[in-house]
């Protein structure tokens, strides 16, 4: 919607379009990063080392009047691109060079094979970690108030009474700067492909082990 069409009573989200994203094989992509929040007072956030790389299904060009409506070029959402006939499902993890969804570990290997040093790869991961930490820190005080109110009403004295698994969608610019797109408080656990199953089953298993969940 054009800003001139908005009324004061309308709800809207303002975003800056990143016109120089990092590309893989000429395609724009984003990253799904998983973060486990085990406590907010004190704050404790853990990152899962694996994740998903979700590619567009039409080669990228800087937006202009001729392509601005091409969702498959500009939007990295899996829910959008899976409907394109060019979408390639990933049922062969480890051999995912042509797939429209790949693993985070694949991305690091791709960067190494395209001239980036291990130090640079580690720095990108560190920068992504900073984005996650600062995003959660920005609302920590509000979360802590609600968290402690619920804990008091439940009669619990433990600082670890609940948890949340968040999905951070991150885009890398051409200069390898991570930019936060959005945070999903209920990320999808659907396994439409072998890669999905591999990544998400590992995520859930790791989460349960860290939380020391027992069926007893």
CORGI-V15150 format. One record per residue. SS is DSSP state (a for helix, b for strand, c for the rest). PSI is psi in radians with two decimals (999 if undefined). Layout:
ss: {SS/SS}
psi: {PSI/PSI}
This chain:
ss: {c/c/a/a/a/c/c/c/c/c/c/c/c/c/c/c/c/c/c/c/b/c/b/b/c/c/b/b/b/b/b/b/b/b/b/b/b/b/b/b/c/c/b/b/b/b/b/c/c/c/c/b/b/b/b/c/c/c/c/c/c/c/c/c/c/c/c/c/c/c/a/a/a/a/c/c/c/a/a/a/a/c/c/c/c/c/c/c/c/c/c/c/c/c/c/c/c/c/c/c/b/b/b/a/a/a/a/a/a/a/a/a/a/c/c/c/c/a/a/a/a/a/a/a/a/a/a/a/a/a/a/a/a/a/a/a/a/c/c/a/a/a/a/a/a/a/a/a/a/a/a/a/a/a/c/c/c/c/c/c/c/c/c/b/b/b/b/b/b/b/b/b/b/c/c/c/c/b/b/b/b/b/b/b/c/c/c/c/c/c/c/c/c/a/a/a/a/a/a/a/a/a/a/a/a/a/a/a/a/a/a/c/c/c/c/c}
psi: {2.35/2.40/-0.55/-0.35/-0.10/2.53/2.85/-0.52/-0.15/2.49/2.45/2.70/2.20/2.27/2.67/2.25/2.20/1.82/-0.14/1.19/2.76/2.42/2.57/2.02/0.67/0.11/2.41/2.64/2.87/3.02/2.40/1.97/2.32/2.29/2.27/2.08/1.93/-0.30/2.57/-0.14/1.49/2.75/2.31/2.04/2.26/2.39/2.43/2.31/-0.34/2.80/-2.86/2.49/2.05/1.99/2.60/2.94/0.14/2.30/2.50/2.43/2.60/2.33/2.38/-3.07/-0.35/-0.36/0.04/-0.42/0.09/1.64/-0.62/-0.23/-0.66/-0.47/2.19/-0.03/2.28/-0.67/-0.40/-0.92/-0.40/-0.27/-0.12/2.40/-0.29/-0.11/2.34/2.00/2.58/1.68/0.19/1.19/2.39/-0.39/0.98/0.36/-0.38/-0.03/2.71/-0.13/2.24/3.03/2.77/-0.65/-0.58/-0.73/-0.78/-0.73/-0.66/-0.74/-0.73/-0.66/-0.11/0.54/0.02/2.43/2.84/-0.62/-0.69/-0.71/-0.79/-0.63/-0.69/-0.79/-0.70/-0.69/-0.66/-0.72/-0.69/-0.71/-0.81/-0.84/-0.80/-0.55/-0.80/-0.67/-0.54/-0.38/0.20/-0.73/-0.70/-0.75/-0.71/-0.71/-0.85/-0.68/-0.84/-0.57/-0.75/-0.69/-0.70/-0.76/-0.47/-0.16/0.46/2.43/-0.09/2.45/-0.19/1.40/-0.17/3.00/2.90/2.40/2.03/2.62/2.00/2.18/2.08/2.40/2.45/2.30/3.03/-0.37/0.23/0.52/2.16/2.37/2.21/2.22/-0.92/2.93/2.25/2.03/-0.18/1.22/2.60/2.43/0.32/2.52/1.44/-0.18/2.96/-0.66/-0.79/-0.83/-0.75/-0.83/-0.82/-0.59/-0.69/-0.69/-0.85/-0.74/-0.81/-0.70/-0.83/-0.64/-0.72/-0.60/-0.14/0.76/2.33/2.55/-0.13/999}
